[in-house]
Amino acid sequence: MCIQIRKGHNVDDLHGIMCVDTAGAHRPWTEDEFKHRLDYSRKENSKKMLLVATDAADKGKVVGFLIFRIHEDQVLLNRLVVTPERRLEGIGTRLLSRVTGKIFADDHARMVARVRLRNIGALEFLCARGFKTCGVMHNHYEDNDDAIKLAYDFPLRPLTDDPINLEAA
Ligand SMILES: CC(C)(COP(=O)(O)OP(=O)(O)OC[C@H]1O[C@@H](n2cnc3c(N)ncnc32)[C@H](O)[C@@H]1OP(=O)(O)O)[C@@H](O)C(=O)NCCC(=O)NCCS
């Protein structure tokens, strides 16, 4: 497997992420929805980020992506989709760990996600990766499906300058 994770480009990668979304999302976004959500020029109190997983053995084809939004106090997992034929290969985990491995509790308290109540696969995936369920949002989706709210608490930043020398103790 030659999967690479890189920062996505909201124009150049649009076609690739839309193909993944159409094939794998429960309710795929339209092109306008993607453009709206990835419009970095919108003046908002949050920063949007796109990560893509590409397969170097398949001409750099996009096989998964993650969109998240950094707010002042928390990070919102907006969208995470892996193309169906490449699931259970660890791609979703690698995309997610790019975020959970880089952000620490002293910058942002937690990462939150919303998942359809009946999306058992995604719930199992997130819970196995340290997310905890923290509420239900009834009729959250436009088709009246309920959402489960989940949160992941970021770890404390590792000490780079350890004042206690354990070797010497
Ligand atoms: C959820 C999703 C992103 C996982 O991506 P993935 O690349 O298959 O995930 P990984 O291979 O990294 O991890 C697989 C793990 O997730 C769990 N998992 C994933 N899909 C599952 C399913 N359908 N049923 C049960 N468990 C599932 C497994 O427990 C597995 O754990 P293990 O590695 O300990 O065996 C992918 O299934 C997907 O795109 N789903 C549709 C979109 C979606 O629902 N997105 C919401 C995500 S927040």
The ligand as a MOL file (V3000), in Angstrom:
LIG
                    3D

  0  0  0     0  0            999 V3000
M  V30 BEGIN CTAB
M  V30 COUNTS 48 50 0 0 0
M  V30 BEGIN ATOM
M  V30 1 C -15.7000 5.4450 8.9120 0
M  V30 2 C -14.6650 5.3290 7.8060 0
M  V30 3 C -14.0770 6.6890 7.5180 0
M  V30 4 C -13.5310 4.4130 8.3180 0
M  V30 5 O -12.4970 4.3960 7.3550 0
M  V30 6 P -11.5270 3.1430 7.1840 0
M  V30 7 O -10.3830 3.5640 6.3440 0
M  V30 8 O -12.2930 1.9640 6.7520 0
M  V30 9 O -11.0610 2.9270 8.6950 0
M  V30 10 P -9.7460 2.1630 9.2140 0
M  V30 11 O -9.4010 1.0640 8.2820 0
M  V30 12 O -8.7060 3.1510 9.5400 0
M  V30 13 O -10.2600 1.6110 10.5980 0
M  V30 14 C -11.0720 0.5100 10.6290 0
M  V30 15 C -11.6080 0.4020 12.0400 0
M  V30 16 O -12.8640 1.0790 12.1190 0
M  V30 17 C -13.8950 0.1910 12.4970 0
M  V30 18 N -14.8470 0.1490 11.4030 0
M  V30 19 C -14.7630 0.7890 10.2370 0
M  V30 20 N -15.8490 0.5390 9.4750 0
M  V30 21 C -16.6110 -0.2820 10.1970 0
M  V30 22 C -17.8610 -0.9150 9.9790 0
M  V30 23 N -18.5650 -0.7390 8.8440 0
M  V30 24 N -18.3620 -1.7000 10.9310 0
M  V30 25 C -17.6850 -1.8890 12.0850 0
M  V30 26 N -16.4970 -1.3230 12.3480 0
M  V30 27 C -15.9770 -0.5370 11.4260 0
M  V30 28 C -13.2900 -1.1750 12.7220 0
M  V30 29 O -13.4880 -1.4260 14.0970 0
M  V30 30 C -11.8230 -1.0250 12.4250 0
M  V30 31 O -11.1360 -1.2150 13.6110 0
M  V30 32 P -9.8230 -2.1530 13.6860 0
M  V30 33 O -8.7880 -1.4800 12.8330 0
M  V30 34 O -9.4930 -2.1250 15.1280 0
M  V30 35 O -10.2440 -3.4730 13.1470 0
M  V30 36 C -15.2580 4.6900 6.5230 0
M  V30 37 O -15.9380 3.5200 6.8730 0
M  V30 38 C -16.2060 5.6010 5.7650 0
M  V30 39 O -15.7760 6.3450 4.8890 0
M  V30 40 N -17.5200 5.5300 6.0740 0
M  V30 41 C -18.5410 6.3160 5.3530 0
M  V30 42 C -18.4380 7.7800 5.6700 0
M  V30 43 C -18.7610 8.0300 7.1090 0
M  V30 44 O -19.6210 7.4160 7.7020 0
M  V30 45 N -18.0620 9.0050 7.6730 0
M  V30 46 C -18.2300 9.3920 9.0270 0
M  V30 47 C -16.9470 9.1650 9.7110 0
M  V30 48 S -16.8200 10.1760 11.1390 0
M  V30 END ATOM
M  V30 BEGIN BOND
M  V30 1 1 1 2
M  V30 2 1 2 3
M  V30 3 1 2 4
M  V30 4 1 2 36
M  V30 5 1 4 5
M  V30 6 1 5 6
M  V30 7 2 6 7
M  V30 8 1 6 8
M  V30 9 1 6 9
M  V30 10 1 9 10
M  V30 11 2 10 11
M  V30 12 1 10 12
M  V30 13 1 10 13
M  V30 14 1 13 14
M  V30 15 1 14 15
M  V30 16 1 15 16
M  V30 17 1 15 30
M  V30 18 1 16 17
M  V30 19 1 17 18
M  V30 20 1 17 28
M  V30 21 1 18 19
M  V30 22 1 18 27
M  V30 23 2 19 20
M  V30 24 1 20 21
M  V30 25 1 21 22
M  V30 26 2 21 27
M  V30 27 1 22 23
M  V30 28 2 22 24
M  V30 29 1 24 25
M  V30 30 2 25 26
M  V30 31 1 26 27
M  V30 32 1 28 29
M  V30 33 1 28 30
M  V30 34 1 30 31
M  V30 35 1 31 32
M  V30 36 2 32 33
M  V30 37 1 32 34
M  V30 38 1 32 35
M  V30 39 1 36 37
M  V30 40 1 36 38
M  V30 41 2 38 39
M  V30 42 1 38 40
M  V30 43 1 40 41
M  V30 44 1 41 42
M  V30 45 1 42 43
M  V30 46 2 43 44
M  V30 47 1 43 45
M  V30 48 1 45 46
M  V30 49 1 46 47
M  V30 50 1 47 48
M  V30 END BOND
M  V30 END CTAB
M  END
